[in-house]
Amino acid sequence: MNLNRLAIAFLFFSLELLNAQQSDRPNVIMILADDLGSVDLNCYGAKDLDTPVLDGLARRGIRFTQFYAAAPVCSPSRAAFITGMFPQRAGVPGNVSSSKGGAGMPSTTQTVGELFAANGYVTGHVGKWHLGYTPPTMPNGQGFGSSFGHMGGCIDNYSHFFYWAGPNRHDLWQNGKEIFRDGEYFPDMMANEAIRFVESSRNQPFMLYWALNTPHYPLQGTAKWRKRYEDMDAPRRMYASFVSTTDEI
């Protein structure tokens, strides 16, 4: 599947509008990559990676040349992205726990999901969350009417287990319920869920927050791209294969 089928926004908080059904309430898709460096796209000067889809978005949209994330790590940067506040003001000064029951962004912090929902939008989340692991702090409790993805900082893309620090634990959820889809490749699952959300919401204004978990560790690019970069030195070749996989989702 190809990001061109869905994407109107990508990378470092750039946002456009797509398929507006009403001029005053356009559909919105916010896409956030995870650990994707600006120097790793052709449109920002990379010469050794293939990123044609993202480069195409840059040509058709706005490419920032001086822009700063609110934080260098997962949770606070995500909190800033979906609240418009500095991480400290949003209640997330650092990474939150990836364990079930872990505290996260306060439920009193207003998100874009809540703002869009209050204005008659259908709202959805797909992908990584990493902003809380209790019902009030998971996506459905933070303004997103539907949610599919993992709650912690990272997962193996085939087993959907969190392996960063023991004990290892399964982490795949849909609308607050743990689900099991062993062996399915999570980037493809995200793309399918994002498409399903858009297609099911086409008759009403919608806002989708697609929080990619790629190309964050673990670097599990597809066979096509592992072959493409097999002559590149490690660790660049592992990262390169996952960046190009992200581009092709």
C-alpha positions as CSV (number, residue, x, y, z in Angstrom):
1,M,0.0,0.0,0.0
2,N,1.1,3.6,-0.7
3,L,1.0,6.6,1.5
4,N,-0.4,8.5,-1.5
5,R,-3.7,6.8,-0.9
6,L,-4.1,8.5,2.4
7,A,-1.5,11.1,3.3
8,I,-2.1,14.7,3.5
9,A,0.4,15.4,6.2
10,F,3.7,13.9,7.0
11,L,6.9,14.5,9.0
12,F,7.6,17.1,11.6
13,F,4.2,18.4,11.9
14,S,3.4,19.5,8.4
15,L,-0.4,19.5,7.6
16,E,-2.5,19.9,4.6
17,L,-6.2,19.3,3.7
18,L,-7.6,16.4,1.6
19,N,-11.0,15.7,0.1
20,A,-12.9,18.5,1.9
21,Q,-16.6,17.6,1.9
22,Q,-17.5,21.0,3.3
23,S,-15.4,24.1,2.9
24,D,-15.7,24.8,6.5
25,R,-15.0,21.3,7.8
26,P,-12.3,19.6,5.7
27,N,-11.1,16.1,6.4
28,V,-7.8,16.0,8.2
29,I,-5.1,13.3,8.4
30,M,-2.1,13.9,10.7
31,I,0.8,11.5,10.1
32,L,3.7,11.3,12.4
33,A,6.8,9.3,11.7
34,D,9.0,7.9,14.6
35,D,12.7,8.5,14.6
36,L,12.9,9.6,11.0
37,G,15.7,12.0,10.5
38,S,15.4,14.9,8.1
39,V,18.7,14.0,6.5
40,D,17.3,10.6,5.6
41,L,14.9,11.7,2.8
42,N,15.9,12.7,-0.7
43,C,14.0,15.9,-0.4
44,Y,16.3,16.9,2.4
45,G,19.5,15.9,0.6
46,A,19.9,12.2,1.3
47,K,21.7,10.4,-1.6
48,D,21.7,6.8,-0.5
49,L,18.0,6.1,0.3
50,D,14.9,5.7,-1.9
51,T,12.0,7.8,-0.5
52,P,9.9,8.7,-3.6
53,V,6.5,8.9,-1.9
54,L,7.7,11.2,0.9
55,D,9.6,13.3,-1.6
56,G,6.4,13.6,-3.7
57,L,4.6,14.9,-0.6
58,A,7.3,17.4,-0.1
59,R,7.0,18.6,-3.7
60,R,3.2,19.0,-3.4
61,G,3.2,20.5,0.1
62,I,5.3,22.5,2.4
63,R,8.9,21.5,3.2
64,F,10.2,23.1,6.4
65,T,13.9,24.0,6.4
66,Q,14.1,25.3,9.9
67,F,11.8,23.6,12.3
68,Y,12.2,22.0,15.7
69,A,10.4,19.2,17.5
70,A,9.3,20.0,21.0
71,A,11.3,17.1,22.4
72,P,13.9,14.6,21.2
73,V,12.1,11.5,22.6
74,C,8.8,9.7,22.1
75,S,6.1,10.7,24.6
76,P,6.8,14.5,25.1
77,S,7.1,15.1,21.3
78,R,3.8,13.2,20.8
79,A,2.1,15.1,23.6
80,A,3.1,18.4,22.0
81,F,2.0,17.2,18.5
82,I,-1.6,16.4,19.6
83,T,-2.1,19.2,22.1
84,G,-0.2,22.2,20.6
85,M,1.5,22.8,24.0
86,F,5.0,22.4,25.3
87,P,5.4,18.9,26.8
88,Q,5.7,20.2,30.3
89,R,2.4,22.2,29.9
90,A,0.8,19.0,28.5
91,G,1.9,17.1,31.6
92,V,4.4,14.9,29.8
93,P,8.0,16.2,30.5
94,G,9.5,12.8,29.6
95,N,8.7,9.3,28.3
96,V,5.8,7.7,30.1
97,S,5.7,4.0,31.2
98,S,5.2,1.3,28.6
99,S,3.7,-1.0,31.2
100,K,0.0,-1.6,31.6
101,G,-1.4,0.7,34.3
102,G,1.4,3.2,33.7
103,A,0.5,6.9,34.2
104,G,0.5,9.0,31.1
105,M,-0.7,12.4,29.8
106,P,-3.4,13.7,32.2
107,S,-6.9,13.0,31.0
108,T,-7.6,16.7,31.6
109,T,-5.2,17.8,28.9
110,Q,-7.2,18.7,25.8
111,T,-6.1,16.9,22.6
112,V,-6.9,17.6,18.9
113,G,-9.1,14.5,19.1
114,E,-11.3,16.2,21.6
115,L,-11.4,19.5,19.7
116,F,-12.3,17.8,16.4
117,A,-14.9,15.6,18.1
118,A,-16.5,18.6,19.8
119,N,-16.9,20.1,16.3
120,G,-18.7,17.2,14.8
121,Y,-15.8,15.2,13.4
122,V,-15.4,11.4,13.5
123,T,-12.0,10.9,15.1
124,G,-9.5,8.0,14.9
125,H,-6.1,6.9,16.0
126,V,-3.9,4.3,14.3
127,G,-0.4,3.2,15.3
128,K,1.8,4.0,18.3
129,W,0.4,5.9,21.3
130,H,2.9,6.0,24.2
131,L,1.0,8.6,26.1
132,G,-0.6,6.4,28.8
133,Y,-1.6,2.8,29.5
134,T,-4.8,3.2,31.6
135,P,-8.3,3.6,30.2
136,P,-8.5,7.4,30.8
137,T,-5.1,8.0,29.2
138,M,-5.4,5.6,26.2
139,P,-6.7,7.0,22.9
140,N,-10.4,6.3,23.5
141,G,-10.2,8.3,26.7
142,Q,-8.4,11.2,25.0
143,G,-10.8,12.1,22.3
144,F,-10.3,9.4,19.6
145,G,-13.5,7.6,18.9
146,S,-11.7,4.6,17.4
147,S,-8.2,3.4,18.1
148,F,-5.9,0.6,16.8
149,G,-2.3,0.1,17.7
150,H,0.2,-0.3,20.6
151,M,0.3,1.7,23.8
152,G,4.0,1.4,24.7
153,G,7.1,2.8,23.1
154,C,7.8,0.1,20.6
155,I,6.9,-3.4,19.6
156,D,8.2,-6.3,17.5
157,N,6.4,-5.8,14.2
158,Y,5.4,-9.5,13.9
159,S,4.7,-10.7,17.4
160,H,3.5,-7.3,18.7
161,F,5.5,-7.8,21.9
162,F,7.4,-5.1,23.8
163,Y,11.0,-6.3,24.1
164,W,12.7,-3.1,25.2
165,A,13.0,-4.1,28.8
166,G,11.7,-7.2,30.6
167,P,9.4,-8.7,31.3
168,N,8.4,-9.0,27.7
169,R,4.7,-8.3,27.2
170,H,2.1,-8.3,24.4
171,D,0.9,-4.9,23.3
172,L,-1.8,-4.7,20.6
173,W,-5.1,-3.0,21.2
174,Q,-8.3,-2.0,19.4
175,N,-10.7,0.4,21.1
176,G,-9.3,-0.5,24.5
177,K,-9.4,-4.2,24.1
178,E,-6.3,-6.4,23.7
179,I,-6.3,-8.3,20.4
180,F,-4.0,-11.0,19.0
181,R,-2.9,-11.2,15.4
182,D,0.3,-13.1,15.6
183,G,2.6,-13.0,12.6
184,E,1.0,-10.1,10.8
185,Y,3.3,-7.2,9.9
186,F,2.3,-4.2,11.9
187,P,3.1,-1.5,9.3
188,D,0.7,-3.3,6.8
189,M,-1.9,-3.6,9.6
190,M,-1.6,0.2,10.3
191,A,-2.1,1.0,6.6
192,N,-5.2,-1.3,6.4
193,E,-6.7,0.2,9.5
194,A,-6.1,3.8,8.3
195,I,-7.7,3.0,4.9
196,R,-10.6,1.3,6.7
197,F,-11.2,4.4,8.9
198,V,-11.1,6.7,5.9
199,E,-13.5,4.6,3.8
200,S,-15.9,4.1,6.7
201,S,-16.0,7.8,7.5
202,R,-16.2,9.2,3.9
203,N,-19.7,10.5,4.4
204,Q,-18.9,12.8,7.3
205,P,-16.0,15.0,8.3
206,F,-13.2,13.0,9.9
207,M,-9.8,13.5,11.6
208,L,-7.3,10.7,11.7
209,Y,-4.1,10.7,13.8
210,W,-1.8,8.1,12.2
211,A,1.1,7.7,14.5
212,L,3.6,5.5,12.7
213,N,5.9,3.4,14.8
214,T,8.4,3.3,11.9
215,P,11.3,3.6,11.4
216,H,11.8,3.3,15.2
217,Y,13.6,0.3,16.6
218,P,13.3,-2.7,16.0
219,L,14.6,-2.1,12.4
220,Q,12.4,-4.6,10.6
221,G,12.3,-3.5,6.9
222,T,10.7,-5.8,4.3
223,A,12.7,-8.3,2.3
224,K,12.5,-6.1,-0.8
225,W,14.4,-3.3,0.9
226,R,16.8,-5.5,2.8
227,K,17.9,-6.8,-0.6
228,R,18.1,-3.2,-2.0
229,Y,20.5,-2.1,0.6
230,E,22.5,-5.4,1.2
231,D,25.8,-3.8,0.1
232,M,25.4,-0.9,2.5
233,D,27.5,-0.9,5.7
234,A,25.8,-1.7,9.0
235,P,24.0,-0.2,10.8
236,R,23.0,2.1,8.0
237,R,21.6,-0.7,5.9
238,M,19.1,-1.8,8.6
239,Y,17.9,1.7,9.1
240,A,17.8,2.3,5.4
241,S,15.6,-0.7,4.7
242,F,13.1,0.5,7.3
243,V,13.0,4.0,6.1
244,S,12.2,2.9,2.5
245,T,9.7,0.4,4.0
246,T,8.0,3.4,5.7
247,D,8.0,5.3,2.5
248,E,6.2,2.4,0.7
249,I,3.6,1.5,3.4
